[in-house]
Amino acid sequence: MNKICTEQKSRDYLFDNYKALLIFLVVLGHFAEAGKGNEILHCLKWLIFSFHMPAFIFISGYFSKKKTSFIQLVRKLAVPYLVFEVLYYLLYIFILHKETRLYLLYPKFTLWYLMALFVWKLATPLVMKIPFHLVFAVAAGLWVGSSGLDDNFLSIPRILAFYPFFLLGVHTKREQVAKLREKLPQKAAAAILAVIGAGLSVIAVKKILVPQVFYGRFDYHYLQEGVLEGILIRAACYGISLAITVLLLALLPAGRTRFCLLGERTMAVYLFHGLICVCVKAGWHQLPPMNTVLEAALLIGISAALTYVLSRKCFTDVLNKITRIGQS
C-alpha cells in the first residue's frame, strides 16, 4: 500500500493529463484521414498535426533527463520495435494481402517514433556536451528538409526535424513549468491558442499549405517548396508547434483527473492503435463520404472509444511482457 501511495505522489499529474490528451489526438488524427471530404475533420487534422508529436516529443525529453542504459533502451524500445515490425509484416501479408517485406530499417507507420526515441535517448548525453547544441539541432532540422535523404530510411528526416523538441524537454525544469503556469493567465493562454487555431483553420480551408509541412518526414522538394521557402515554412512550423505546446502546459489541469490513468498508458495505445488503423485504412475506399457534422462527431466518438479500450490493463500487460523478453 505504501508503495502505491509513493508512486501516486511521485507522478506529475499535469503531464499525465497532457499525455492523455495527446494520445487521443494521435488516434483521432490518424482516423480523421477517413473523412477527406469533411471540412471539420480536415481542419481538425491540421490542428492536431501542428503540435501533437512535437508536444509528445517534448514530454519524452522532459522525462529523459537521467541517462538510460543501452540494455534498458534495447528492452523498452528496440524489442517492441522488432516485435511490432513483425506484427505489421504478418498483418500486411496474411490479413490485408498487401505486398511488403520485413524492412527493419524502414519503420512501418507509427514505429518511427520508437526508432527516434532510441536514437534521441542514446545520443543526447553526448549531444548535451556540445556548446550551442540546441542551435545546431534546429539547424539540422531545417537542413534535412533540403538534403534529399530517403524520407523513411532509419527515420532520419523525422529524427532530425523533431530533435529540437526533445532537447527542449530535456532542458525544461519543473520549476519553469510552474512559473509559466503562475505568470501566464489561463484566459490569455486560451485566447492566444484560439487565435492560432483560427489561423491554422484558415490555412486548412484555403488550402494554402498541406498538413504534411508538420510531418517532419518530407523534404521541401516533395512539398513543392524551394529551399529557402521550405526553411522559412519549417521554421514557422517550429514556432507554431512550440507555442501550442507551451500554451497547453499553462491550460491543462495539474491535479489528478479521471484521464491520468490513460496518460500513464500512452505507449500501449500508440502501438496497438496503429495495427487497427492500417486495417481500417485498407477499407476506407469502401466507406461513404463523411460530409456532415454528425459524421465528424461519430468519428471523434469512435476514436475516443478506441483510445479508452486500448488503454485497458490487458494491452499494457502485453506490452510489458514484450519489453521483458530476454530479461533474466
ABEGO torsion letter per residue (X at the ends): XAAAAAAAAABBAAAAAAAAAAAAAAAAAAAAAABAABAAAAAAAAAAAAAAAAAAAAAAAAAAABBBBAAAAAAAAAAAAAAAAAAAAAAAAAAAGBBBBBBAABBBEAAAAAAAAAAAAAAAAAAAABBGAAAAAAAAAAAAAAAGBBAABGGAAAAAAAAAAAAAAAABBAAAAAAAAAABBAAAAAAAAAAAAAAAAAAAAAGABBAAAAAGABBAAAAGBBAAAAAAAAAAAAAAAAAAAAAAAAABBABBBAAAAAAAAAAAAAAAAAAAAAAAAAAAAABBBBABAAAAAAAAAAAAAAAAAAABAAAAAAAAAAAABGBX
